[in-house]
Amino acid sequence: MRIRTKTTRGKLKKFLKAAKKENNRENFLGKWTTPGGAGGFDLTNPRLDPVTLSQRDEILAALPGYMLSLSGAGKSFDVSHLHVKDIAIRLSAGTGSLGTPRYYLLIEGSSHSVNSDAILDVKRQTKPSAYPYIPQADRDFYDRLFVNDAQRAVIAYRAMTHNTDNYLGWMRLSDGSYLVRERTFVKEVFPLKELTNPKDFMKMAKQWGKILATVHARSDNLPGFDHANRLNAA
């Protein structure tokens, strides 16, 4: 099941239509970058901090390795395609990951217009929350299965999404491995307060169930990742 306006109904369909209409790249970039097309992050935004020169140099040096982790259309990119216009530290983001080191990269878009630029979210990955509580043999198995925690997150992301963004990959920095993905300009939360009667709730619950089932069905069917052979090798 592809989750889009054509395959949903009722309040969820209405919500998706409104989210698509009300969000666009130009407005999104306006929230994070300087006005007037200067092409840099707006560091007066309390959710951003400047990077140090050493942090900037380390991230730029990690880009060639990151490019090797891309898939799909991203595999055709080269380092020259990834023209980094600015880098900033992202503050106060996440729920369970609040406080995790995170950076935003502003990159040149498909044209020289600032409204075609993209923001890459670069976030350090850690072990799964259950990792400290499982037997040592299972922890050893996990460590053999994945190159690092960011690679594991990328594999899961690709398995559980239909239109995975072309910038999804990972990079290694001195303090750990980082998941890299494009920051979407369409991000909304469904207003649960609109489910005011049992009929609306049941309609929504059925659609949520289909979405959850779809994700589970995709999760063990990732092209290029042979689960059986990996299990045997581990």
C-alpha positions as CSV (number, residue, x, y, z in Angstrom):
1,M,0.0,0.0,0.0
2,R,1.5,3.4,-1.1
3,I,0.4,6.1,1.3
4,R,-0.8,9.0,-0.7
5,T,-4.0,10.9,-1.3
6,K,-5.2,8.4,-3.9
7,T,-5.0,5.5,-1.5
8,T,-6.4,7.1,1.6
9,R,-9.8,8.4,2.6
10,G,-11.6,10.6,5.1
11,K,-9.7,12.8,7.4
12,L,-6.3,11.2,6.5
13,K,-6.9,12.1,2.8
14,K,-7.9,15.6,3.8
15,F,-4.8,16.0,6.0
16,L,-2.4,14.8,3.3
17,K,-3.9,17.2,0.7
18,A,-3.5,20.1,3.1
19,A,0.0,19.2,4.1
20,K,1.1,19.0,0.4
21,K,-0.6,22.3,-0.4
22,E,0.7,24.3,2.6
23,N,4.3,23.2,2.4
24,N,6.9,24.0,-0.2
25,R,10.7,24.1,-0.6
26,E,10.8,27.9,-0.7
27,N,9.0,28.5,2.6
28,F,11.0,25.7,4.2
29,L,14.3,27.2,3.2
30,G,13.1,30.6,4.4
31,K,12.8,29.2,7.9
32,W,16.5,28.1,8.0
33,T,18.5,30.3,5.7
34,T,19.3,34.0,5.4
35,P,16.9,36.2,3.4
36,G,17.8,37.7,0.1
37,G,19.4,34.6,-1.4
38,A,22.7,34.9,0.5
39,G,22.9,31.1,0.5
40,G,23.8,30.5,4.1
41,F,22.1,29.4,7.3
42,D,20.4,32.0,9.5
43,L,22.4,31.8,12.7
44,T,20.0,34.1,14.5
45,N,17.7,31.0,14.5
46,P,17.9,29.7,18.1
47,R,17.8,26.1,16.8
48,L,21.1,26.6,14.9
49,D,24.7,27.2,16.0
50,P,27.9,27.8,13.9
51,V,30.3,25.0,13.5
52,T,34.0,25.3,14.3
53,L,36.5,25.3,11.4
54,S,37.7,21.8,12.5
55,Q,34.1,20.5,12.5
56,R,33.5,21.9,9.0
57,D,36.8,20.5,7.7
58,E,36.0,17.0,9.1
59,I,32.5,16.9,7.6
60,L,33.8,18.0,4.2
61,A,36.5,15.4,4.3
62,A,33.9,12.7,5.1
63,L,31.9,13.5,2.0
64,P,33.7,11.1,-0.5
65,G,33.1,8.2,1.9
66,Y,29.4,9.2,2.3
67,M,29.0,9.2,-1.5
68,L,30.0,5.6,-1.6
69,S,27.1,4.7,0.7
70,L,24.4,6.1,-1.6
71,S,22.0,4.0,-3.6
72,G,19.5,4.5,-6.4
73,A,19.8,7.8,-8.2
74,G,22.3,8.9,-5.6
75,K,24.9,6.5,-6.9
76,S,25.3,8.7,-10.0
77,F,26.3,11.7,-7.8
78,D,29.9,12.7,-7.4
79,V,31.5,15.1,-4.9
80,S,31.2,18.0,-7.3
81,H,27.4,17.4,-7.3
82,L,27.4,17.9,-3.6
83,H,28.4,21.6,-3.4
84,V,28.1,22.4,0.3
85,K,27.2,26.1,0.7
86,D,27.0,26.1,4.5
87,I,27.1,23.9,7.6
88,A,25.5,24.5,11.0
89,I,24.9,22.6,14.3
90,R,21.3,21.7,14.8
91,L,20.1,22.2,18.3
92,S,17.1,21.0,20.4
93,A,16.0,18.3,17.9
94,G,14.6,14.9,18.4
95,T,12.6,13.2,21.1
96,G,14.4,10.1,22.3
97,S,17.5,11.4,20.6
98,L,17.4,14.8,22.1
99,G,21.0,16.0,22.6
100,T,22.5,13.7,20.0
101,P,25.1,15.5,17.9
102,R,23.4,16.7,14.7
103,Y,24.4,19.0,11.8
104,Y,22.6,20.6,8.9
105,L,24.3,20.9,5.5
106,L,23.0,23.4,3.0
107,I,23.7,22.1,-0.5
108,E,23.3,23.5,-4.0
109,G,20.1,22.3,-5.7
110,S,19.4,21.3,-9.2
111,S,19.6,24.9,-10.4
112,H,21.4,28.0,-9.3
113,S,18.2,29.3,-7.7
114,V,18.4,29.4,-3.9
115,N,14.9,28.0,-3.9
116,S,16.1,24.7,-5.3
117,D,18.7,24.1,-2.5
118,A,18.4,21.2,-0.2
119,I,19.2,20.7,3.5
120,L,20.9,17.5,4.6
121,D,20.3,16.3,8.1
122,V,23.4,14.6,9.5
123,K,22.7,12.8,12.8
124,R,24.9,10.6,15.0
125,Q,23.5,7.1,15.4
126,T,23.9,4.9,18.5
127,K,23.2,1.3,19.4
128,P,19.5,0.2,19.5
129,S,17.9,0.9,22.9
130,A,17.7,-2.8,23.6
131,Y,21.4,-3.4,22.9
132,P,22.6,-3.2,26.5
133,Y,20.0,-5.6,27.8
134,I,20.4,-8.5,25.3
135,P,22.8,-11.4,25.8
136,Q,26.4,-10.9,24.9
137,A,26.1,-13.5,22.0
138,D,23.3,-11.4,20.5
139,R,25.4,-8.2,20.8
140,D,28.3,-9.9,19.1
141,F,25.9,-11.0,16.4
142,Y,24.6,-7.5,15.9
143,D,28.2,-6.1,15.7
144,R,29.1,-8.6,13.0
145,L,26.0,-7.9,11.0
146,F,26.5,-4.2,10.4
147,V,29.5,-2.0,9.6
148,N,28.3,0.6,12.1
149,D,25.1,1.9,13.6
150,A,24.4,4.4,10.9
151,Q,24.7,1.7,8.2
152,R,22.1,-0.3,10.1
153,A,19.8,2.8,10.2
154,V,20.2,3.3,6.5
155,I,19.3,-0.4,5.7
156,A,16.2,-0.1,7.8
157,Y,15.2,3.2,6.3
158,R,15.5,1.8,2.7
159,A,13.5,-1.3,3.6
160,M,10.7,0.6,5.2
161,T,10.1,3.5,2.8
162,H,8.8,3.5,-0.7
163,N,10.3,6.7,-2.1
164,T,13.6,6.8,-0.2
165,D,15.4,10.1,-0.8
166,N,18.5,10.1,-3.0
167,Y,20.7,11.6,-0.4
168,L,20.1,8.8,2.2
169,G,23.5,7.4,3.3
170,W,26.0,7.5,6.1
171,M,29.3,9.1,7.0
172,R,31.9,8.4,9.6
173,L,33.2,11.2,11.8
174,S,35.7,11.1,14.7
175,D,33.0,10.7,17.3
176,G,30.9,8.0,15.6
177,S,28.8,7.2,12.5
178,Y,26.2,9.6,11.2
179,L,23.0,9.0,9.2
180,V,22.6,11.4,6.3
181,R,19.2,12.2,4.7
182,E,17.5,15.1,3.0
183,R,15.4,17.2,5.4
184,T,11.9,17.1,3.9
185,F,10.0,20.3,3.5
186,V,6.7,18.5,4.1
187,K,6.4,17.7,7.8
188,E,3.1,17.7,9.6
189,V,1.5,15.9,12.5
190,F,-2.0,14.6,12.2
191,P,-4.3,16.4,14.6
192,L,-5.7,13.6,16.8
193,K,-8.3,16.0,18.3
194,E,-10.2,15.8,15.0
195,L,-11.1,12.2,15.8
196,T,-14.2,13.1,17.7
197,N,-16.4,10.1,17.3
198,P,-15.9,6.3,17.1
199,K,-16.7,6.1,13.4
200,D,-13.8,8.5,12.5
201,F,-11.5,6.7,14.9
202,M,-12.2,3.3,13.4
203,K,-11.7,4.6,9.8
204,M,-8.4,6.0,10.8
205,A,-7.3,2.9,12.8
206,K,-7.9,0.7,9.8
207,Q,-5.7,2.9,7.6
208,W,-3.0,3.0,10.3
209,G,-3.1,-0.7,10.5
210,K,-2.6,-1.0,6.7
211,I,0.3,1.4,6.9
212,L,1.9,-0.6,9.7
213,A,1.4,-3.9,7.9
214,T,2.9,-2.5,4.8
215,V,6.1,-1.4,6.6
216,H,6.5,-4.7,8.3
217,A,6.0,-6.5,5.0
218,R,8.7,-4.4,3.4
219,S,11.2,-4.7,6.2
220,D,12.6,-8.1,5.3
221,N,12.6,-7.5,1.5
222,L,15.4,-5.1,0.8
223,P,17.1,-5.5,-2.6
224,G,20.9,-6.0,-2.2
225,F,20.6,-7.2,1.4
226,D,20.6,-11.0,1.6
227,H,19.3,-11.7,5.1
228,A,19.8,-15.5,4.9
229,N,23.5,-15.2,3.8
230,R,24.2,-12.5,6.3
231,L,22.7,-14.7,9.1
232,N,24.8,-17.7,8.0
233,A,28.0,-15.6,7.7
234,A,27.4,-14.1,11.1
